[in-house]
Amino acid sequence: MVPAAQLDTAVHDLLERVTRGSAASKGIGKQALYAQIDLDQAKAYAYAIEVMASTSQLPDAREWMNAFLEKRKPNFDR
């Protein structure tokens, strides 16, 4: 909750946070969430580990890692 006078700023800040990052990684993450929803905890964790390991080699993931190491904002193809 925020005061009414700060609502526009708070909404803008929230939108900025949820839209930053790789569109591809958001899509993969969403698919992974739905794929593991009905799994028991151990299988869900195992599935998530596999997804994270495999996606760590995608171009957007490499760009994020390089940007982090170079202390700059990542440039994702959107």
ABEGO torsion letter per residue (X at the ends): XBBAAAAAAAAAAAAAAAABEBAAAAAAAAAAAAAAAABBAAAAAAAAAAAAAAAAABAAAAAAAAAAAAGBBBBBBX
